[in-house]
Amino acid sequence: MNVMAVVKRIAQQFIRDKRSLALLVIAPILVITLIWLVLDGNEYEPEIAIDDLPAPLEESIQEESVHNLKEMSEEEAKQALQQSNIDAFLTTKNDALYILLEGSDATANSATLQTIQAAIQMMNNGIEQEPVIEYYYGSDQLNLFDQVGSVLIGFFIFFFVFIIGGISFLRERTQGTLEKLLSTPIKRWEIVFGYLIGFGIFTILQALIIASYSVYVLDIYMAGDFWQLLLVTFLLAITALSLATLLSAFANNEFQMMQFIPLVIIPQVFFSGMFPLESLAEWLQVLSKLMPLTYGANAMQAIMLKGQNIWDVWQDIVIVFGFAAIFIVLNIFALKKHRRL
Amino acid sequence: MSKILEMNEIALSFGKEKVLKDINLSVDSGEIFGLLGPSGAGKTTLVKVIVGILEATKGSVWVQGKKMPSLELMKSIGYMSQSDALYQELSAKENLAFFAALYGLKKKEREEVINKAANIVNLSKELNKEVRHYSGGMKRRLSLAASLMHSPGLLILDEPTVGIDPLLRQSIWDEFHKLKESGITIIVTTHVMDEADKCDRLAMLRDGSIIACNTPEKLKAEQGVESIEAAFLAYGGGAQ
């Protein structure tokens, strides 16, 4: 069958083209690892300088941040702040607590304030009355990497499949093989499905490797079922592939294909749930609903962070699938440009 | 002799640009038919209409008595395009096997057909090499092999010898004559005048119209000139 002939050919090409194969698997792993290294760091421990504090407060701050407490005068503290040696200076002025924050680093700011607040609370309430905190989703171990990692896995798979799929389909046209293909009795849909299945095999492998690496090596927070996660990533990859082959019809060379990245791919990151959308203007929220990654990432977050079942997010799955189906049909029609039959 | 190809009043335009104007053409079974014309005359567009990749805006194309374009008929047409339509990462054999599969050849037949085609173009020893290691001439020959594997009744070659050295060009033309003897009809486009001399019949194409169509001898005799080149210029309205 013609579809299988195309599938076999793509597989042969891929196995010969080791670099593209590497880009598909190693590049996402490299980027996710880098992000993990940056975001999965230990909790920030603020360095606080104090002067002339009431004894109970000093004690309780000492307890909150054991080894980072320094005693210095305000003048010394200001100098230390300038040299970024400390994050805050704490003293009392006119019987009120006075906090001077370094202020240029948001992470350090909030960590410092948290430490001081916890210290004040402890002093007022005593240890017995500490509130009981439980997490409905996730846990207190959940850090920034866990939170955005689920979206990033989806995004990088989408991104790299888009590049490789789009350029190989484009090359089919620029090297003249598409024309040769269309001079044979192959049907247009057979070309499109040959591509989907041929690349599909490799994207399954890609999804499997990247998801296992994130879950088992980087130890990303994973509450749901691994195979369900794999299914969602695979669906996203197929959507990226069908979108890429469709858009390649509107590019004349590899460079023009690259130009689609800032237009089509990058905006999807911002609207895919990595940043909170609720506060956005309404028309921007509508925009996010037009992007496949929004639904894919939502499903991935539900599975990974909330431990939900794939049936709980069936709407997202159906929509991603719908996007792929639309792109595939449009692609078959776009090929009419090259042969009407 | 029976007609393998008939084109009636073919016209084709891309937007406002008229690329083919009122083309009437018929090709007999078993002849080598040449399409001669300068670049931009519409040769490639014309052969693409015959192959069925392009559809004419007006008029009809009949191959073996059936109307084009048709997927069924594409099986009995072999097409070699101007560019070497080959997959660089694959070996020559894998390229041929892929196209053989698309022409519906069964696995058992493929091996035999590939060897036969490789033998014709003298590439049997290089079949397992990857195409990116091939020279320009070898790629040309491999493209030719890919277009005649499925033993088409009609072989359409778009500038098959462009960029090929004279020695190799000679051997490829010898091949065309052998294919012709085995009953295959060949339509070949060229802008090289001395190649046109080797065709059984010739159509001269200029600005999307056929300005003359006959055997090379008669074309020269009619204008009373010695060469095809002179004949072409004479038919073109004495552009010299």
Interface residues (C-beta under 8 A of the other chain):
Chain A: N2 A5 K8 R9 Q12 Q13 R16 D17 Q175 G176 T177 E179 K180 L181 L182 S183 T184 P185 I186 K187 H338 R339 R340 L341
Chain B: V51 G52 I53 L54 E55 P69 S70 L71 E72 M74 K75 I77 Y79 S81 Q82 S83 D84 A85 L86 Y87 Q88 E89 L90 E94 F98 F99 A101 L102 Y103 G104 E130 A146
